[in-house]
Amino acid sequence: MAHFAQIDENNIVLQVLVVPDNQQHRGNDYLSTDLGLGGTWVQTSYNGTIRKMFAGVGYIYNSELDIFLPPKPYPSWIIDPIEGIWVSPIERPEQVEGTVLIWVEETLEWRIEDLPIPIIETPE
């Protein structure tokens, strides 16, 4: 079974449907014409071998890189064309054990915060 994502005029995924194996080679025509669903359909795959990752509703199809991306996490983030993922406009610092990195969109910087130390109570 093959999976195809319907995209709108802004390349946003509207839905993902399954196409029978014998129709995989013509999935767009099968869904849009044969089934009368219209629209534009682009193949996707669970294992990421087709178009980087499996498309989900709200994902974006980047036709230049021919990949699906999750929604953009922050307005300032850009696509890394080599990795095919969203990245911050400044390099992410290396994470140190016991800390968490938080992106601050207002100041376009990474904030590093210590994780709380867990309190482990033992039964008496």
N, C-alpha and C positions, 0 to 999 in steps of 0.2 A: 504494500500500500504506500502510495506517495502522498505527500502533504503539499498543499498550495495555499498561499496567503493572498487574500484579496487586498489590494492597495487602492487608496483614493488618489485624487489628483495631486495631493501633497506627499505621496508615498508613505502614508500612514496605514498600518495594517488594520483592516476592519474585521476580518475573520480568517480562520484557517480551517480548511476542509480536507477531507481524505478523498483521494482519487484512486479508482481501481488500477492495479498494476498494468493492465492492458491498455489503459488510457494515459499513462504517465507521460509518454512521449508527446502528447498533445493536450496536456492538462489545462492550459489556458482556454483553448477552443472547447474542450469538453465541458468545462464549468460555465464559461460565458455564453456559449452558443447552444451546445447540446442540452444542457440543463436549464438554459434560459436565465442564468443569474447575472449576465452582463459583467461589466467591469474588467479590470486587469488583474490577472492571477500570476504569481511568481512562486516557483517551487522552493520549498524549504525542507530541512531534514532534522530529525531529532538528534542525530549524532554530530551535527555541525559540519558534515562533509560538503554540504551545499549551502553556500552563502553564509559561512562563518558560524551562525547559531540559528537555533529554531526560532521562527517568528512567533510572536504573541500579539494579541490585540493591543494596539497602541504603540507597537514597535515601529521603527522607521526603516524603510528600504532605501539604502544609499545606492543608486544606480551607477555612480561613478566607480565605486569600489565593488559593486555587486555583492553587498552584504546586508544582513539585517542587524539592526542595533536596538537596544532597549531605548525607552524615551530618554532624552537628554536630561542628565541629573541637575545641571545648573546652567543658567544662560551663558556663562563665560567659558564653559568647557568646549573642547574641540575634539575632532576625531583624529586619532593617531592612524594615519593611512597604512602603516606597516602592520600594527597589531589589530587594527579594526575595532578599537574600543574608544570610549569617551575618556579623555584625560583632562586634568586641570591645566590652566594656562601657565602655571609654574610647577616645577618638578616637585613631586611628592617626596617628603623627607623619609628617610629610612625609619621604620617603626621599631621602637625599642620595647623589649618585653616589659609588660606591666603598664603600658601606655596605650592610648587610643588616639588616632589622628582624626580630626574633625575639620572639614572644609568650611570656611567662612566666606560666603559669597560677597557680603558687603565690603570686605576689605581685600578680597582675592588672596587669601593666605591660608596656610594650614596651621591649625592650633593643635598643640600636643597636650593631652591631659593624662594625668595618672589615673589608672583604674583603682577603684576602691579595693582595699585588702579584705578578702572575705573572712568572716568570723565563722569558724567551724566549732560548733558545740558538740561535745561528745556526751552520749547518754551515761548517766551515773548508775 
